[in-house]
Amino acid sequence: MPKRLGLKRLGHLFDVLAEAFQQAATAILVAILALNAANILYRLTMGTDIGPVLPWTMLLFVWMVFVGFFPLCHMGNDVAVEFLTNRMGPAGRKVIAVATDVLTFLLTGFLLLQVQRVIASQVGELPMVGLERYWLSVPLFISCGALMVDSVVQAALRLTGRKAERQA
């Protein structure tokens, strides 16, 4: 019983983490919109734009996508082949869900194995932003790490019967 309780709490921790990532992605989107609105107003009144807005918009957009990657997958809003899995019984859905968790673990693990190579290849500063290029990838690796650990937790919850498979 204590192991199951700890596993359920760990699952809840990832629910909270996914919510925090989703809120961060939303805040980044609001920042993008505010920057661009300010740029439009500045252009209307001053006849020129605020130079670094476009590069910052691109950086923030990349971060928003990478930060939003974890909650999207964790909450089950990713691509699913529900028309096939819904035709299977509960056992079939459980097998597919666990197989998906294992595949997610392997794919995110593969991405994380590339961290050193990717960061080494992203040299130099982003023009007009002042950050090193590797900062573009940092949110992706953080999301991948969270998703990798979460896939183990979700598979364990499924295998111990603590997580029901949803049917659309």
Backbone as a chain_set.jsonl record, in Angstrom:
{"seq": "MPKRLGLKRLGHLFDVLAEAFQQAATAILVAILALNAANILYRLTMGTDIGPVLPWTMLLFVWMVFVGFFPLCHMGNDVAVEFLTNRMGPAGRKVIAVATDVLTFLLTGFLLLQVQRVIASQVGELPMVGLERYWLSVPLFISCGALMVDSVVQAALRLTGRKAERQA", "coords": {"N": [[0.809, -1.214, 0.0], [1.932, 1.373, 0.821], [3.747, 1.859, -1.317], [2.043, 2.177, -3.514], [0.645, 4.432, -2.724], [2.703, 6.339, -2.723], [3.351, 6.303, -5.436], [1.003, 7.245, -6.562], [1.003, 9.814, -5.481], [3.276, 10.799, -6.731], [2.379, 10.748, -9.348], [0.42, 12.729, -9.094], [2.091, 14.895, -8.542], [3.276, 15.241, -11.054], [1.017, 16.015, -12.446], [0.606, 18.545, -11.317], [3.018, 19.738, -12.087], [2.689, 19.69, -14.876], [0.563, 21.463, -15.115], [1.821, 23.797, -14.22], [3.745, 24.112, -16.26], [1.993, 24.524, -18.386], [0.827, 26.943, -17.623], [3.114, 28.523, -17.737], [3.671, 28.424, -20.498], [1.418, 29.757, -21.43], [1.851, 32.268, -20.257], [4.128, 33.014, -21.652], [3.053, 33.245, -24.22], [1.341, 35.436, -23.782], [3.294, 37.373, -23.263], [4.518, 37.485, -25.777], [2.387, 38.493, -27.311], [2.02, 40.979, -26.01], [4.515, 42.231, -26.444], [4.471, 42.467, -29.249], [2.16, 43.998, -29.645], [2.952, 46.361, -28.384], [5.031, 47.012, -30.099], [3.637, 47.485, -32.5], [2.071, 49.704, -31.763], [4.14, 51.503, -31.181], [5.312, 51.709, -33.699], [3.204, 52.916, -35.093], [3.077, 55.423, -33.822], [5.723, 56.437, -33.821], [6.814, 55.888, -36.272], [8.71, 53.962, -36.796], [10.011, 50.687, -35.966], [10.406, 48.746, -32.904], [13.442, 47.522, -32.617], [14.501, 44.893, -31.469], [12.192, 43.322, -31.183], [11.188, 41.37, -33.048], [13.254, 39.271, -33.074], [13.108, 38.544, -30.34], [10.449, 37.725, -30.225], [10.538, 35.456, -31.849], [12.298, 33.82, -30.354], [10.828, 33.557, -27.946], [8.555, 32.285, -28.952], [9.562, 29.787, -29.738], [10.357, 28.851, -27.207], [7.816, 28.781, -25.986], [6.52, 26.741, -27.42], [8.191, 24.548, -26.802], [8.031, 24.471, -23.994], [5.333, 24.01, -23.737], [5.151, 21.446, -24.675], [5.473, 19.301, -22.794], [3.087, 19.467, -20.994], [1.096, 19.078, -22.916], [1.485, 16.442, -23.861], [1.423, 15.036, -21.393], [-1.171, 15.488, -20.425], [-2.628, 14.071, -22.201], [-3.43, 15.177, -24.591], [-2.191, 14.885, -26.925], [-1.405, 13.505, -30.181], [-3.508, 10.86, -30.859], [-4.552, 7.538, -31.505], [-7.345, 6.977, -31.329], [-9.594, 5.917, -32.579], [-8.881, 3.359, -33.176], [-7.96, 2.264, -30.715], [-10.227, 2.488, -29.134], [-11.819, 0.451, -30.014], [-10.763, -1.738, -28.922], [-10.733, -3.843, -26.059], [-10.697, -3.148, -22.473], [-8.257, -4.302, -21.614], [-6.71, -4.323, -23.952], [-6.525, -1.575, -24.456], [-5.032, -0.857, -22.24], [-2.615, -2.205, -22.725], [-1.782, -0.9, -25.081], [-1.54, 1.712, -24.046], [0.516, 1.406, -22.119], [2.551, 0.542, -23.814], [2.816, 2.864, -25.31], [3.734, 4.576, -23.324], [6.232, 3.386, -22.844], [7.429, 3.746, -25.352], [7.439, 6.544, -25.425], [9.21, 7.023, -23.318], [11.564, 5.932, -24.446], [11.92, 7.53, -26.767], [12.121, 10.166, -25.717], [14.324, 9.755, -24.131], [16.228, 9.248, -26.109], [16.295, 11.787, -27.321], [17.321, 13.249, -25.159], [19.832, 12.143, -24.968], [21.107, 13.493, -26.928], [21.705, 15.99, -26.001], [24.286, 17.075, -25.272], [25.61, 17.146, -27.764], [23.89, 18.794, -29.264], [23.913, 21.22, -27.81], [26.618, 21.824, -28.027], [26.764, 22.356, -30.721], [25.306, 24.644, -31.037], [26.432, 27.48, -31.138], [27.481, 30.812, -30.359], [25.899, 34.069, -30.2], [22.42, 34.934, -30.101], [21.218, 37.118, -32.486], [20.522, 40.464, -31.592], [19.281, 39.685, -29.271], [20.976, 38.671, -27.33], [21.422, 36.345, -25.924], [23.013, 33.14, -25.617], [22.92, 30.781, -28.29], [22.243, 28.15, -27.536], [20.319, 28.408, -25.592], [17.912, 28.341, -26.843], [17.205, 25.646, -26.957], [17.034, 24.713, -24.348], [14.45, 24.739, -22.914], [13.188, 22.648, -24.33], [14.699, 20.391, -23.614], [14.239, 20.332, -20.882], [11.463, 19.846, -20.838], [11.488, 17.351, -22.119], [12.912, 15.808, -20.241], [11.135, 15.898, -18.055], [8.916, 14.656, -19.242], [9.984, 12.153, -19.817], [10.473, 11.006, -17.253], [7.865, 11.148, -16.322], [6.587, 9.359, -18.06], [7.451, 6.895, -17.105], [6.293, 6.919, -14.561], [3.555, 7.048, -15.277], [3.26, 4.616, -16.682], [3.81, 2.819, -14.592], [1.665, 3.437, -12.875], [-0.451, 2.589, -14.488], [0.118, -0.155, -14.757], [-0.146, -1.02, -12.153], [-2.78, -0.719, -11.796], [-3.755, 1.726, -10.982], [-4.443, 3.785, -12.617], [-6.943, 4.551, -14.792], [-7.776, 3.741, -18.151], [-8.76, 6.047, -20.543], [-11.725, 6.363, -22.493], [-12.712, 7.622, -25.51]], "CA": [[0.0, 0.0, 0.0], [2.723, 2.604, 0.798], [4.309, 2.095, -2.643], [0.976, 2.697, -4.366], [0.351, 5.79, -2.294], [3.791, 7.161, -3.221], [3.226, 6.369, -6.885], [-0.134, 8.133, -6.84], [1.462, 11.175, -5.177], [4.195, 11.176, -7.793], [1.501, 11.064, -10.48], [-0.184, 14.044, -8.817], [3.152, 15.877, -8.7], [3.409, 15.514, -12.482], [-0.158, 16.802, -12.833], [0.896, 19.921, -10.896], [4.092, 20.204, -12.951], [2.099, 19.944, -16.199], [-0.218, 22.7, -14.994], [2.788, 24.9, -14.152], [4.291, 24.273, -17.608], [0.943, 25.101, -19.215], [0.727, 28.346, -17.238], [4.305, 29.194, -18.271], [3.474, 28.574, -21.945], [0.42, 30.81, -21.588], [2.504, 33.544, -19.928], [5.017, 33.346, -22.766], [2.19, 33.725, -25.29], [0.915, 36.795, -23.411], [4.465, 38.242, -23.475], [4.651, 37.669, -27.232], [1.327, 39.404, -27.748], [2.285, 42.315, -25.463], [5.654, 42.794, -27.18], [4.074, 42.83, -30.606], [1.216, 45.116, -29.545], [3.766, 47.55, -28.111], [5.766, 47.314, -31.324], [2.685, 48.065, -33.452], [1.757, 51.055, -31.287], [5.348, 52.303, -31.35], [5.459, 51.962, -35.135], [2.168, 53.877, -35.474], [3.355, 56.755, -33.286], [7.089, 56.896, -34.077], [7.184, 55.636, -37.654], [9.706, 52.889, -36.887], [9.688, 49.613, -35.018], [11.356, 48.456, -31.827], [14.319, 46.561, -33.277], [14.634, 43.51, -31.004], [10.924, 42.62, -30.959], [11.083, 40.17, -33.882], [14.066, 38.162, -32.556], [12.566, 38.08, -29.061], [9.214, 37.0, -30.531], [10.912, 34.121, -32.336], [12.83, 33.068, -29.216], [9.726, 33.237, -27.033], [7.683, 31.313, -29.597], [10.231, 28.48, -29.607], [10.227, 28.459, -25.809], [6.415, 28.451, -25.712], [6.257, 25.411, -27.992], [8.927, 23.527, -26.051], [7.474, 24.401, -22.641], [4.005, 23.417, -23.871], [5.293, 20.059, -25.114], [5.218, 18.384, -21.682], [1.681, 19.349, -20.58], [0.306, 18.538, -24.019], [1.6, 14.983, -23.823], [1.008, 14.526, -20.08], [-2.627, 15.558, -20.27], [-3.268, 13.207, -23.181], [-3.959, 15.961, -25.703], [-1.332, 14.667, -28.081], [-2.013, 12.7, -31.239], [-3.895, 9.527, -30.389], [-5.269, 6.736, -32.495], [-8.456, 6.531, -30.504], [-10.572, 5.117, -33.316], [-8.429, 1.963, -33.07], [-7.898, 1.807, -29.327], [-11.573, 2.389, -28.569], [-12.403, -0.823, -30.439], [-10.168, -2.784, -28.096], [-11.266, -3.89, -24.704], [-9.858, -2.471, -21.479], [-6.903, -4.882, -21.594], [-6.028, -3.84, -25.15], [-6.21, -0.153, -24.24], [-3.958, -0.797, -21.253], [-1.379, -2.616, -23.411], [-1.392, 0.201, -25.97], [-1.123, 2.848, -23.221], [1.832, 1.102, -21.545], [3.495, 0.563, -24.937], [3.025, 4.281, -25.625], [4.61, 5.101, -22.263], [7.585, 2.864, -23.091], [7.929, 4.44, -26.536], [7.718, 7.919, -25.005], [10.454, 6.961, -22.544], [12.681, 5.698, -25.358], [12.115, 8.693, -27.645], [12.636, 11.302, -24.95], [15.687, 9.374, -23.755], [17.071, 9.479, -27.284], [16.483, 13.243, -27.432], [18.199, 13.711, -24.081], [21.192, 11.71, -25.289], [21.656, 14.443, -27.897], [21.88, 17.302, -25.367], [25.659, 17.574, -25.366], [25.912, 17.444, -29.161], [23.082, 19.935, -29.697], [24.416, 22.436, -27.176], [27.936, 22.118, -28.604], [26.601, 22.872, -32.084], [24.61, 25.927, -31.002], [27.4, 28.449, -30.622], [27.256, 32.204, -30.735], [24.757, 34.775, -29.618], [21.26, 35.239, -30.932], [21.284, 38.548, -32.821], [19.608, 41.42, -30.968], [18.703, 39.134, -28.05], [22.072, 38.643, -26.372], [21.551, 35.034, -25.286], [23.678, 32.12, -26.413], [21.961, 30.011, -29.09], [21.783, 26.916, -26.884], [19.144, 28.693, -24.768], [16.719, 27.958, -27.601], [16.907, 24.23, -26.728], [16.916, 24.368, -22.931], [13.086, 24.321, -22.542], [12.893, 21.341, -24.918], [15.332, 19.35, -22.814], [13.534, 20.274, -19.603], [10.202, 19.141, -21.103], [11.806, 15.937, -22.405], [13.243, 15.154, -18.974], [9.889, 15.725, -17.295], [8.089, 13.671, -19.937], [10.628, 10.849, -19.683], [10.172, 10.495, -15.915], [6.418, 10.991, -16.257], [6.181, 8.137, -18.773], [7.699, 5.775, -16.186], [5.265, 7.009, -13.525], [2.26, 6.686, -15.867], [3.274, 3.174, -16.945], [3.692, 2.145, -13.292], [0.282, 3.614, -12.418], [-1.311, 1.715, -15.294], [0.414, -1.562, -14.467], [-0.634, -1.336, -10.808], [-4.229, -0.51, -11.784], [-4.094, 2.999, -10.334], [-4.848, 4.755, -13.625], [-7.866, 3.962, -15.755], [-7.617, 4.224, -19.519], [-9.953, 6.798, -20.964], [-12.305, 5.99, -23.78], [-13.345, 8.804, -26.079]], "C": [[0.849, 1.274, 0.0], [3.328, 2.9, -0.57], [3.262, 2.693, -3.569], [0.65, 4.14, -4.013], [1.431, 6.74, -2.8], [3.716, 7.344, -4.716], [2.091, 7.306, -7.281], [0.25, 9.587, -6.57], [2.417, 11.681, -6.25], [3.416, 11.527, -9.058], [0.86, 12.429, -10.315], [0.853, 15.16, -8.971], [3.346, 16.237, -10.177], [2.187, 16.237, -13.04], [0.071, 18.28, -12.511], [1.981, 20.525, -11.789], [3.567, 20.538, -14.35], [1.283, 21.234, -16.185], [0.711, 23.911, -14.947], [3.404, 25.168, -15.526], [3.258, 24.925, -18.521], [0.772, 26.59, -18.899], [1.927, 29.138, -17.771], [4.169, 29.422, -19.775], [2.463, 29.682, -22.231], [1.032, 32.181, -21.294], [3.443, 33.974, -21.055], [4.204, 33.876, -23.945], [1.721, 35.15, -25.013], [2.068, 37.774, -23.621], [4.68, 38.517, -24.956], [3.629, 38.676, -27.739], [1.579, 40.83, -27.258], [3.445, 42.992, -26.196], [5.242, 43.28, -28.567], [3.05, 43.955, -30.624], [1.972, 46.416, -29.287], [4.523, 47.979, -29.364], [4.861, 47.98, -32.361], [2.347, 49.498, -33.05], [2.953, 51.992, -31.461], [5.545, 52.667, -32.821], [4.432, 52.997, -35.604], [2.514, 55.293, -35.02], [4.722, 57.3, -33.672], [7.561, 56.663, -35.512], [8.268, 54.586, -37.851], [9.366, 51.822, -35.845], [10.737, 49.524, -33.914], [12.195, 47.28, -32.329], [14.299, 45.136, -32.764], [13.322, 42.737, -30.842], [10.827, 41.339, -31.789], [11.977, 39.037, -33.368], [13.562, 37.635, -31.209], [11.268, 37.302, -29.273], [9.537, 35.587, -30.994], [11.444, 33.251, -31.203], [11.709, 32.631, -28.282], [8.763, 32.22, -27.64], [8.28, 29.904, -29.488], [10.105, 27.983, -28.173], [8.799, 28.039, -25.481], [6.084, 27.046, -26.219], [6.93, 24.331, -27.16], [8.409, 23.374, -24.625], [6.091, 23.741, -22.685], [4.014, 21.959, -24.272], [4.952, 19.073, -23.993], [3.742, 18.335, -21.277], [0.786, 18.779, -21.674], [0.31, 17.013, -23.993], [1.09, 14.407, -22.509], [-0.51, 14.467, -19.937], [-3.378, 14.74, -21.315], [-3.886, 13.96, -24.337], [-3.113, 15.827, -26.955], [-2.064, 13.806, -29.107], [-2.305, 11.303, -30.7], [-4.672, 8.825, -31.492], [-6.465, 6.104, -31.78], [-9.458, 5.687, -31.274], [-10.165, 3.641, -33.34], [-8.485, 1.464, -31.633], [-9.285, 1.678, -28.692], [-12.265, 1.08, -28.959], [-11.824, -2.004, -29.673], [-10.85, -2.772, -26.739], [-10.34, -3.158, -23.75], [-8.418, -3.007, -21.457], [-6.096, -4.395, -22.793], [-5.629, -2.384, -25.024], [-5.05, -0.003, -23.259], [-2.62, -1.169, -21.89], [-0.875, -1.495, -24.311], [-0.874, 1.386, -25.155], [0.267, 2.614, -22.623], [2.889, 1.104, -22.65], [3.815, 2.001, -25.35], [3.939, 4.927, -24.583], [6.053, 4.651, -22.478], [8.2, 3.577, -24.298], [8.274, 5.9, -26.217], [9.018, 7.978, -24.22], [11.66, 6.822, -23.473], [12.968, 6.916, -26.238], [12.664, 9.904, -26.89], [14.051, 11.009, -24.46], [16.656, 9.603, -24.902], [17.338, 10.977, -27.466], [17.45, 13.761, -26.365], [19.644, 13.251, -24.275], [21.884, 12.684, -26.241], [21.99, 15.803, -27.289], [23.288, 17.852, -25.587], [26.003, 17.975, -26.803], [25.154, 18.684, -29.641], [23.625, 21.235, -29.104], [25.775, 22.824, -27.75], [27.819, 22.718, -30.005], [25.925, 24.235, -32.126], [25.507, 26.973, -30.348], [27.063, 29.845, -31.121], [26.01, 32.774, -30.09], [23.627, 34.9, -30.622], [21.29, 36.74, -31.222], [20.165, 39.333, -32.144], [18.943, 40.9, -29.699], [19.76, 39.075, -26.956], [22.228, 37.339, -25.617], [22.312, 34.094, -26.213], [22.609, 31.269, -27.103], [21.425, 28.773, -28.375], [20.567, 27.146, -25.989], [17.844, 28.421, -25.52], [16.267, 26.553, -27.228], [16.646, 23.869, -25.274], [15.482, 23.985, -22.533], [12.688, 22.962, -23.139], [13.469, 20.23, -24.055], [14.687, 19.225, -21.438], [12.211, 19.525, -19.771], [10.446, 17.66, -21.364], [12.137, 15.183, -21.124], [12.0, 14.891, -18.138], [9.015, 14.652, -17.928], [8.668, 12.266, -19.814], [10.302, 10.224, -18.322], [8.675, 10.24, -15.779], [5.961, 9.719, -16.959], [6.399, 6.9, -17.909], [6.618, 5.745, -15.113], [3.911, 6.563, -14.077], [2.176, 5.188, -16.156], [3.115, 2.398, -15.639], [2.279, 2.263, -12.743], [-0.661, 2.695, -13.184], [-1.12, 0.25, -14.914], [-0.046, -1.979, -13.08], [-2.137, -1.091, -10.68], [-4.669, 0.787, -11.141], [-4.526, 4.075, -11.316], [-5.735, 4.034, -14.644], [-7.6, 4.555, -17.131], [-8.9, 4.916, -19.929], [-10.431, 6.296, -22.309], [-13.061, 7.189, -24.292], [-14.74, 8.501, -26.564]], "O": [[0.532, 2.195, -0.752], [3.42, 4.064, -0.959], [3.559, 3.617, -4.327], [0.409, 4.967, -4.892], [1.115, 7.837, -3.26], [3.99, 8.433, -5.22], [2.218, 8.073, -8.236], [-0.124, 10.485, -7.325], [2.371, 12.851, -6.632], [3.75, 12.484, -9.756], [0.763, 13.198, -11.271], [0.536, 16.24, -9.47], [3.555, 17.403, -10.51], [2.305, 16.993, -14.005], [-0.229, 19.155, -13.323], [1.881, 21.68, -12.201], [3.953, 21.548, -14.937], [1.317, 22.004, -17.145], [0.423, 24.938, -15.563], [3.567, 26.324, -15.915], [3.602, 25.779, -19.338], [0.593, 27.401, -19.807], [1.779, 30.281, -18.204], [4.513, 30.494, -20.273], [2.638, 30.457, -23.172], [0.758, 33.147, -22.006], [3.539, 35.16, -21.371], [4.607, 34.839, -24.597], [1.705, 35.982, -25.92], [1.852, 38.885, -24.104], [4.987, 39.643, -25.348], [3.957, 39.591, -28.495], [1.376, 41.786, -28.007], [3.372, 44.175, -26.529], [5.622, 44.369, -28.996], [3.069, 44.786, -31.532], [1.674, 47.446, -29.892], [4.64, 49.17, -29.65], [5.273, 48.931, -33.024], [2.336, 50.398, -33.889], [2.785, 53.149, -31.848], [5.902, 53.8, -33.145], [4.753, 53.859, -36.421], [2.272, 56.255, -35.748], [4.872, 58.511, -33.835], [8.599, 57.188, -35.916], [8.697, 54.353, -38.981], [8.538, 52.039, -34.96], [11.801, 50.139, -33.985], [11.692, 46.163, -32.446], [14.096, 44.221, -33.562], [13.35, 41.589, -30.398], [10.412, 40.308, -31.259], [11.488, 37.915, -33.235], [13.585, 36.43, -30.962], [11.017, 36.321, -28.573], [8.884, 34.63, -30.579], [11.086, 32.078, -31.099], [11.648, 31.47, -27.876], [8.214, 31.384, -26.923], [7.571, 28.947, -29.179], [9.782, 26.817, -27.948], [8.589, 27.052, -24.776], [5.443, 26.262, -25.519], [6.315, 23.312, -26.847], [8.356, 22.26, -24.104], [5.725, 23.0, -21.772], [2.976, 21.298, -24.213], [4.218, 18.111, -24.221], [3.181, 17.241, -21.22], [-0.178, 18.071, -21.382], [-0.739, 16.377, -24.091], [0.395, 13.392, -22.511], [-1.056, 13.507, -19.393], [-4.609, 14.711, -21.323], [-4.781, 13.439, -25.003], [-3.294, 16.564, -27.924], [-3.219, 13.431, -28.903], [-1.421, 10.65, -30.145], [-5.356, 9.456, -32.298], [-6.573, 4.885, -31.65], [-10.112, 4.824, -30.687], [-11.018, 2.769, -33.508], [-8.995, 0.377, -31.365], [-9.487, 0.845, -27.809], [-13.205, 0.657, -28.286], [-12.326, -3.124, -29.762], [-11.467, -1.783, -26.345], [-9.318, -2.611, -24.164], [-7.472, -2.236, -21.297], [-4.912, -4.085, -22.654], [-4.534, -1.994, -25.43], [-4.194, 0.867, -23.423], [-1.606, -0.523, -21.627], [0.313, -1.175, -24.308], [0.125, 2.002, -25.53], [1.101, 3.518, -22.621], [3.995, 1.607, -22.452], [4.954, 2.313, -25.698], [4.811, 5.726, -24.923], [6.985, 5.438, -22.314], [9.367, 3.967, -24.26], [9.285, 6.422, -26.688], [9.835, 8.874, -24.428], [12.661, 7.518, -23.302], [14.125, 7.288, -26.43], [13.569, 10.585, -27.374], [14.882, 11.913, -24.382], [17.767, 10.091, -24.7], [18.469, 11.384, -27.733], [18.294, 14.612, -26.644], [20.573, 13.901, -23.797], [23.111, 12.691, -26.343], [22.504, 16.679, -27.985], [23.446, 18.984, -26.043], [26.615, 19.019, -27.031], [25.716, 19.524, -30.344], [23.779, 22.23, -29.812], [26.058, 24.007, -27.939], [28.675, 23.496, -30.425], [25.969, 24.913, -33.153], [25.358, 27.302, -29.172], [26.441, 30.02, -32.169], [25.19, 32.057, -29.516], [23.849, 34.963, -31.831], [21.379, 37.546, -30.296], [19.009, 38.909, -32.132], [18.121, 41.6, -29.106], [19.483, 39.387, -25.797], [23.092, 37.238, -24.746], [22.263, 34.234, -27.435], [21.524, 31.064, -26.559], [20.275, 28.389, -28.587], [19.856, 26.197, -25.659], [16.788, 28.285, -24.901], [15.066, 26.287, -27.185], [16.084, 22.809, -24.999], [15.311, 22.97, -21.856], [11.934, 22.212, -22.52], [12.795, 19.234, -23.794], [14.601, 18.126, -20.891], [11.87, 18.672, -18.952], [9.695, 16.811, -20.885], [11.695, 14.049, -20.938], [11.829, 13.806, -17.582], [8.435, 13.827, -17.222], [7.919, 11.293, -19.718], [9.904, 9.062, -18.245], [8.262, 9.239, -15.194], [5.03, 9.063, -16.49], [5.613, 5.955, -17.975], [6.086, 4.683, -14.789], [3.2, 5.793, -13.432], [1.147, 4.561, -15.906], [2.366, 1.423, -15.586], [1.745, 1.295, -12.201], [-1.562, 2.093, -12.6], [-2.092, -0.493, -14.769], [-0.311, -3.158, -12.845], [-2.704, -1.236, -9.598], [-5.839, 0.936, -10.789], [-4.932, 5.162, -10.904], [-5.332, 3.05, -15.264], [-7.243, 5.727, -17.256], [-9.996, 4.413, -19.681], [-9.642, 5.862, -23.149], [-13.94, 7.72, -23.613], [-15.422, 9.389, -27.075]]}, "num_chains": 1, "name": "protein.A"}
